[in-house]
Amino acid sequence: MSIGRTLRAAVAGAVAAGAWAAVEPAIQRATGGRHTQVRLIGGVITPDGPWQEVGLAIHLGNGAAFGAAFAWLGLAGVGQGILAAEAENTLLWPLCSVIDRIHPDVRSGVWPPLAHSRAELAQEVLGHAAFGAVLGALIPRSR
């Protein structure tokens, strides 16, 4: 795969992660979930510091890495984007039990334990679907 294609895929992944963050409030209203990706990440890294900036930067960076890997694997299109994002969600969801032990918002009761909340799981499923759909739309299948 060319460096140009890899770079375009990384940018697509970052854009898709930004889109996820943008639609997350609507997803929260639809599911009753209370966490956000930016706070989930930023709250672990810098709970009392600039968690918004840190969380958003890492979220966008994760999206970029995912986009590059998606294209490197030869995947493309909305359907494969959603499937790949949901596969990642399925593989990483068990880590919520660790996050539940260390995240300040779970420990303080602001958020419910993520690993045992259907609303939080639903929020993650819809968030990953939105991410995958945008990513796949930005990396279309070749004709």
C-alpha positions in Angstrom: 0.0 0.0 0.0 1.3 3.4 -0.9 2.3 6.0 1.7 -0.3 8.4 0.1 -3.1 5.8 0.6 -2.0 5.1 4.2 -2.0 8.8 4.9 -5.5 9.3 3.4 -6.8 6.4 5.4 -5.3 7.8 8.6 -6.9 11.2 7.9 -10.2 9.4 7.2 -9.9 7.6 10.5 -9.3 10.8 12.4 -12.2 12.4 10.7 -14.4 9.4 11.5 -13.3 9.7 15.2 -14.2 13.4 15.2 -17.6 12.6 13.7 -18.2 10.1 16.5 -17.4 12.7 19.1 -19.7 15.1 17.4 -22.7 12.8 17.3 -22.1 11.3 20.7 -24.6 13.6 22.5 -27.3 12.4 20.2 -26.2 8.8 20.8 -26.3 9.4 24.6 -29.9 10.7 24.3 -30.9 7.7 22.3 -29.3 5.1 24.6 -29.3 6.7 28.0 -25.5 6.3 28.2 -23.6 8.8 30.2 -19.9 8.5 29.3 -18.0 10.1 26.4 -15.0 8.8 24.5 -13.1 12.0 25.2 -13.7 11.8 29.0 -13.2 8.0 29.0 -9.7 8.4 27.6 -8.8 11.8 29.0 -10.2 11.0 32.5 -7.8 8.1 32.9 -4.8 10.0 31.6 -5.3 13.4 33.2 -8.4 13.3 35.4 -7.7 16.7 37.0 -5.7 18.2 34.1 -6.5 19.1 30.5 -8.5 15.9 30.0 -10.6 17.3 27.1 -7.6 18.2 25.0 -5.7 15.0 25.9 -8.8 12.8 25.4 -9.7 14.3 22.1 -6.1 14.1 20.8 -5.8 10.4 21.7 -9.3 9.6 20.4 -8.4 11.2 17.0 -5.0 9.5 17.0 -6.7 6.1 17.7 -9.1 6.8 14.8 -6.1 7.6 12.5 -4.3 4.4 13.5 -7.5 2.4 13.0 -8.1 4.0 9.6 -4.5 3.2 8.4 -4.9 -0.5 9.6 -8.3 -0.7 8.0 -6.9 0.3 4.6 -3.7 -1.8 5.1 -5.9 -4.8 5.5 -7.6 -4.0 2.2 -10.9 -3.2 3.8 -13.2 -0.5 2.3 -16.8 0.6 2.2 -19.4 1.4 4.8 -20.3 -2.2 5.5 -16.7 -3.3 6.2 -16.2 -0.1 8.2 -19.0 -0.9 10.5 -18.0 -4.6 10.8 -14.4 -3.7 11.6 -15.4 -1.1 14.2 -17.8 -3.5 15.9 -15.2 -6.2 15.9 -12.8 -3.8 17.7 -15.6 -2.9 20.1 -16.3 -6.6 20.9 -12.6 -7.3 21.4 -12.0 -4.3 23.7 -15.3 -4.3 25.7 -13.9 -6.7 28.3 -11.4 -4.0 29.3 -14.3 -2.0 30.7 -13.9 -4.1 33.9 -10.4 -2.6 34.3 -11.7 0.9 33.4 -14.4 0.5 36.0 -11.8 0.0 38.7 -9.6 3.0 37.8 -11.7 5.7 36.0 -12.5 8.6 38.4 -16.1 9.0 37.0 -17.0 5.4 37.7 -15.3 5.4 41.1 -17.1 8.6 42.1 -20.5 7.3 40.9 -20.9 9.9 38.1 -21.0 7.0 35.6 -22.3 3.6 36.3 -19.9 0.7 36.0 -19.5 0.5 32.2 -18.9 -3.3 32.0 -22.4 -4.0 33.5 -24.5 -1.2 31.9 -26.7 -2.0 28.9 -27.0 1.7 28.2 -23.3 2.2 28.1 -22.8 -0.8 25.8 -25.6 0.4 23.5 -23.8 3.8 23.4 -20.6 2.1 22.4 -22.2 0.0 19.7 -23.9 3.0 18.1 -20.7 5.1 18.5 -18.6 2.4 16.8 -21.2 2.0 14.1 -21.1 5.8 13.4 -17.3 5.7 13.3 -17.2 2.7 11.0 -19.8 4.1 8.6 -17.9 7.4 8.2 -14.6 5.6 7.9 -16.0 3.3 5.2 -17.6 6.1 3.3 -14.3 7.9 3.2 -12.5 4.8 2.1 -14.8 3.6 -0.7 -14.5 0.3 -2.5 -12.4 0.4 -5.7 -14.4 0.2 -8.9 
